């Protein structure tokens, strides 16, 4: 590898505006999805605890797209 074919890191822009916006968007979208998944998980555990304390034996059929068992 000669000096002509090497790449100077001083010429390369690592943190440009487009990359920064994409990183912020990626983090924001994944945070929102993680929050939704956390809410669904807590709701599922809450229902199990509530139904066992109240001795509820009803079968709940959840056909929505937000069903945590369907997501996993």
FENGI-V315103 format. One line per field, one symbol per residue. ss: DSSP state (h for helix, s for strand, l for the rest). phi: phi as a letter, one per 40 degrees, with the letter a starting at -180 (. if undefined). Layout:
ss=???
phi=???
//
This chain:
ss=llllllllllllllllhhhhhhhhhhhhhhhhhhhhhhhhhhhhhhhhhhhhhllllllllllllllhhhhl
phi=.cccccbcccccccbcccccccccccccccccccccccccccccccccccccccfcbccbbbbccccccccc
//
